[in-house]
Amino acid sequence: MCGTCASGSAETDSTVYTVTGMTCGHCQAAVTEEIGKVPGVTGVKVDLATGLVTVSGDGFTDAAIGAAVDEAGYQVVGT
C-alpha cells in the first residue's frame, strides 16, 4: 500500500451524474472504460437500475466526463 493510502490523507472529490440509455453490463463496461480514461479520474461506479454514475478523483471536469460518456454512446443529463 502506498504511503498516501496508508495514511488516509488522500483527498478525492466524488461527483454523481445521471446517464441515459444504459441497460446492460456492456453499457456499464463501456461507460466505465471511457470515463476511466479521463485524467484525474480514480474510480467509476455505475448503477444501471438508477442510471447514476459516481466518479471519484481530482481535477476532472463535467465537460470531460460528458465527452467520455458521449464517446461511449450515451448521454449525461443536466450538464
N, C-alpha and C positions, 0 to 999 in steps of 0.2 A: 504494500500500500504506500502511496506517495505521502510525503510529509504534509502536504496541504490537506489531503483527505483524512489523514490520521489525526490532525489537529482540529479538524472540524471547522476551519476558518474559511473554507471556500464558499464564496457567496455567488449564487446564481439567481437570475430572475426566472420567473415562470409566467408564461402568458398562455391563455386559453383562446383558441379560435374555433369558430363553427365552420365546418366544411361540408358542402353539399355534394351528393352523388355517390358517396361511399356505401357499398352494400355487402362487400365480402372481404375475405382475407387478402385477396390480390389487391383490392383497393387500399386496404390498410398498409400493406407492404410497400406499395408504390408511393403513397403519401409519406410514410416513414422514411423511405430511402431518399426521396427528393429533399425533404426538409432537413434530413441529417447532413446533407451536403452544404447547407448554408453556414458560412463562417460564424463561429460563436455559439452554435447550437451544440449542446452536450447531451440532450435527451429529448425523445419524442414519444408521447403516449397517445394512441388513437383509440377512441371509444366508438365503435361502429354503431351501437344502439342509440347514442345521443348525437353523433356527428361531431363531438367535441375532440379537439386535438390540443393537447397540452405540450408546449415547447419550453424546454429548460435551457438555460445558458446565459451568456452575457454578450452584448454587443450586436445582436441581430436586430433587424428592423421588421416592422409589419409588412413593408413593401417586399422585402426579401422573402419572407415566409409566403406571402401571397403569390409571388412569382414561382416559388418552388411548388406550391400546390397546383398552380396553373400548369406547370410543366408536367406534373403527374396526371393531368387531365381532369382536375376537379376545381372547385371554386370556394374561396373563403367568403363568407357572408359578413358584411358590415365593415370591411376595411377600405 
